[in-house]
Amino acid sequence: MERKQNKRNNQFIAIKNEISGITLIALVITTIFSYDEKLKSSNNNGFLLQTI
């Protein structure tokens, strides 16, 4: 019984870490696009995405 619980906990932790990683990547991408749009609207070239 305890083994099954440990296995479930390990699976839960693995899934939680995956979701956290995906969320962090999404946040970074959103920030980059938001910053690039802000630069474009301020009459600058959107250089940030052009250099990537």
C-alpha positions in Angstrom: 0.0 0.0 0.0 2.8 2.4 0.9 4.6 1.7 -2.3 1.6 2.6 -4.4 1.3 5.9 -2.5 5.0 6.7 -3.0 4.6 5.9 -6.7 1.6 8.2 -7.0 3.4 11.0 -5.1 6.4 10.7 -7.4 4.2 10.8 -10.5 2.4 13.9 -9.1 5.7 15.6 -8.4 6.9 14.9 -11.9 3.8 16.2 -13.5 3.9 19.3 -11.2 7.5 20.0 -12.3 6.6 19.6 -16.0 3.7 22.1 -15.6 5.8 24.5 -13.7 8.5 24.4 -16.5 5.9 24.9 -19.2 4.4 27.8 -17.3 7.8 29.4 -16.9 8.5 29.1 -20.6 5.1 30.5 -21.5 5.7 33.5 -19.2 9.1 34.2 -20.8 7.7 34.0 -24.3 4.8 36.3 -23.4 7.1 38.8 -21.8 9.4 38.9 -24.9 6.4 39.4 -27.3 4.9 42.0 -25.0 8.2 43.9 -24.8 8.7 43.7 -28.5 5.2 45.1 -29.2 5.9 47.9 -26.7 9.0 48.8 -28.7 7.2 48.7 -32.0 4.4 51.0 -30.7 7.1 53.5 -29.5 8.2 54.2 -33.1 11.3 52.0 -32.7 12.1 49.0 -34.8 11.0 45.8 -33.1 14.6 44.7 -33.0 14.2 42.2 -30.2 12.5 39.5 -32.3 14.6 40.3 -35.3 17.8 39.4 -33.5 16.4 36.1 -32.2 
